């Protein structure tokens, strides 16, 4: 029996209390960035914490950097943290 393949992605945490602002930010991120790169946003059990990974493939460091850059250009981006590229299979 072989070990499961890792699922590379990264965690995005939003420190924004306004639920409607979170919804708008996530919708814009999907439309402006994630969909075009074939990335998926996965909700976690922790409020305002999401996993971004590839839709049927692995996310890359270039994908992570694109998300970091996109968030930096957003007014609420300073309230967001992007984790390192890692095996997120256990959390997805």
C-alpha positions as CSV (number, residue, x, y, z in Angstrom):
1,X,0.0,0.0,0.0
2,X,1.4,3.4,-0.9
3,X,0.9,6.7,1.0
4,X,-1.6,9.2,-0.3
5,X,-0.2,11.9,-2.5
6,X,0.1,15.3,-0.8
7,X,-2.4,18.0,-1.7
8,X,-0.4,21.3,-1.9
9,X,-2.2,24.5,-1.2
10,X,-2.2,27.3,1.4
11,X,-4.4,28.7,4.1
12,X,-5.9,32.2,3.9
13,X,-7.1,33.7,7.2
14,X,-9.4,36.8,7.1
15,X,-9.5,39.0,10.2
16,X,-12.6,40.8,9.1
17,X,-15.7,40.7,11.3
18,X,-18.2,42.1,8.7
19,X,-19.7,39.0,7.1
20,X,-20.9,40.9,4.0
21,X,-17.4,42.3,3.5
22,X,-15.9,38.8,3.7
23,X,-18.5,37.6,1.1
24,X,-17.7,40.4,-1.3
25,X,-13.9,39.9,-0.9
26,X,-14.2,36.2,-1.5
27,X,-16.5,36.7,-4.5
28,X,-14.1,39.2,-6.0
29,X,-11.1,36.9,-5.4
30,X,-12.8,34.0,-7.1
31,X,-13.8,36.1,-10.1
32,X,-10.6,38.2,-10.5
33,X,-8.1,35.5,-9.7
34,X,-9.0,32.0,-8.5
35,X,-11.3,30.9,-11.3
36,X,-8.8,32.0,-14.0
37,X,-6.0,30.0,-12.4
38,X,-8.1,26.9,-11.8
39,X,-7.9,27.3,-8.0
40,X,-10.5,26.2,-5.5
41,X,-11.4,28.0,-2.2
42,X,-12.3,25.5,0.5
43,X,-14.1,26.6,3.6
44,X,-12.8,25.1,6.9
45,X,-14.3,24.5,10.3
46,X,-12.5,27.6,11.6
47,X,-14.4,30.8,10.9
48,X,-13.0,33.0,8.1
49,X,-10.2,30.5,7.4
50,X,-10.0,29.0,3.9
51,X,-7.8,26.6,2.0
52,X,-6.8,27.5,-1.6
53,X,-5.7,24.6,-3.7
54,X,-5.8,23.5,-7.3
55,X,-9.0,22.2,-8.8
56,X,-7.8,18.7,-9.6
57,X,-4.1,19.6,-9.3
58,X,-1.6,21.1,-6.9
59,X,-1.4,24.8,-6.1
60,X,2.0,26.3,-6.7
61,X,4.1,28.9,-5.0
62,X,3.3,31.1,-8.0
63,X,-0.4,30.7,-7.2
64,X,0.3,31.7,-3.6
65,X,2.3,34.8,-4.7
66,X,-0.6,35.8,-7.0
67,X,-3.0,35.6,-4.1
68,X,-0.7,37.6,-1.8
69,X,-0.3,40.3,-4.5
70,X,-4.1,40.4,-5.2
71,X,-4.9,40.8,-1.5
72,X,-2.2,43.5,-1.1
73,X,-4.1,45.5,-3.7
74,X,-7.4,45.2,-1.9
75,X,-8.6,47.7,0.8
76,X,-9.2,44.9,3.2
77,X,-6.1,43.0,2.3
78,X,-4.2,44.2,5.3
79,X,-6.6,42.1,7.4
80,X,-5.6,38.9,5.6
81,X,-2.8,36.4,6.2
82,X,-1.6,33.9,3.7
83,X,0.2,30.8,4.9
84,X,3.0,29.0,3.3
85,X,2.6,26.5,0.5
86,X,2.2,23.1,2.3
87,X,0.4,19.8,2.2
88,X,-3.1,20.8,3.2
89,X,-4.7,17.4,2.5
90,X,-5.2,16.7,6.1
91,X,-7.2,20.0,6.5
92,X,-9.2,19.9,3.3
